[in-house]
Amino acid sequence: VQLVESGGGLVQPGGSLRLSCATSGILFSIYNMGWYRQAPGKQRELVASITSAGSGRTNYADSVKGRVTMSRDNAKNTVYLQMNSLKPEDTAVYYCKADSTLQIYWGQGTQVTVSS
């Protein structure tokens, strides 16, 4: 099983990034997917989630609501996180999570740094 995040980097405040999480080795369509982040010295927190392919409902943390959109492409076994109007407080390592309630998998994370 592999979850591979990509798309992180350094961006100025107000900028945008699109993170991707490509999965392999799982039946992607049945997994609820989530994006989490962890800033230095802080606990990992949920950024956004999307339910399995049957419904595809999204949920967002209040801190990112209106600036972030999560989506899934079941044909590519990939989830995305489009982040706009980025703020310095969005700086963190962003992790992808796959959750089937019986099994949970995490990616290795991708660094997002928002700084001028």
C-alpha positions in Angstrom: 0.0 0.0 0.0 1.3 3.4 -0.9 0.0 6.9 -0.4 2.3 9.5 -2.1 1.7 13.2 -1.6 3.0 15.8 -3.9 2.5 19.5 -4.8 3.9 21.1 -1.6 6.4 23.9 -1.7 7.0 27.5 -0.8 4.4 30.0 -1.7 3.8 33.7 -0.8 0.8 34.7 1.3 -2.3 34.9 -0.8 -1.0 32.3 -3.2 -2.3 28.9 -4.2 -1.2 25.3 -4.2 -2.7 22.0 -5.3 -1.7 19.0 -3.4 -2.1 15.5 -4.8 -2.2 12.1 -3.0 -1.8 9.1 -5.4 -2.7 5.8 -3.9 -1.9 2.2 -4.8 -2.6 -1.2 -3.3 -6.0 -0.3 -1.9 -9.5 -0.5 -3.3 -9.6 3.3 -3.5 -13.3 3.7 -4.1 -14.3 2.3 -0.7 -12.0 4.5 1.3 -12.8 7.7 3.0 -9.9 10.1 2.4 -8.6 12.9 4.4 -6.0 15.6 4.4 -4.3 16.4 7.7 -1.6 18.8 8.6 0.9 19.2 11.4 2.8 22.4 12.2 6.0 22.3 14.3 5.1 21.9 18.0 1.4 21.3 17.3 -0.8 18.2 17.0 -1.8 16.8 13.7 -5.2 18.3 12.7 -7.8 17.5 10.1 -7.9 19.9 7.2 -10.5 18.3 4.9 -12.1 14.9 4.3 -14.2 13.3 1.6 -16.3 10.1 1.9 -16.0 7.1 -0.3 -16.9 7.1 -3.9 -20.5 6.2 -3.2 -21.3 9.7 -1.8 -18.2 11.9 -2.0 -19.3 14.3 0.8 -16.7 16.8 1.9 -16.0 18.3 5.2 -13.6 21.1 6.0 -12.0 22.5 9.1 -13.3 26.0 10.0 -9.8 27.4 9.6 -9.7 26.6 5.9 -13.4 26.7 4.9 -13.9 28.8 1.8 -10.3 28.6 0.9 -9.8 24.9 0.3 -11.5 22.3 -1.9 -10.9 18.6 -1.6 -11.8 16.3 -4.5 -11.2 12.7 -5.6 -10.7 11.1 -9.0 -11.7 7.5 -8.6 -10.3 6.6 -12.0 -6.9 7.8 -11.0 -7.1 6.6 -7.3 -6.0 10.1 -6.3 -7.3 12.8 -4.1 -6.5 16.5 -4.4 -6.5 19.5 -2.1 -6.8 22.9 -3.8 -5.7 25.6 -1.5 -6.2 29.3 -2.2 -5.6 32.5 -0.3 -2.9 30.8 1.7 -1.8 32.3 5.0 1.4 31.9 7.0 -0.5 29.9 9.5 -1.2 27.3 6.8 2.5 26.3 7.0 2.7 22.7 8.0 3.5 19.2 6.7 0.3 17.9 4.9 -0.5 14.3 5.2 -3.0 12.1 3.2 -5.0 9.5 5.1 -7.0 6.6 3.7 -9.6 5.1 6.1 -11.9 2.2 5.5 -12.8 1.9 9.3 -11.0 -1.5 9.2 -7.7 -0.2 7.9 -6.0 3.2 8.0 -3.1 4.2 5.9 -1.0 7.4 5.9 1.3 9.0 3.4 4.7 10.4 4.2 3.7 14.0 4.0 4.5 17.1 1.9 5.8 20.4 3.2 3.8 23.5 2.6 5.5 26.8 3.6 3.7 30.1 3.2 6.1 33.0 3.6 7.1 36.2 1.9 
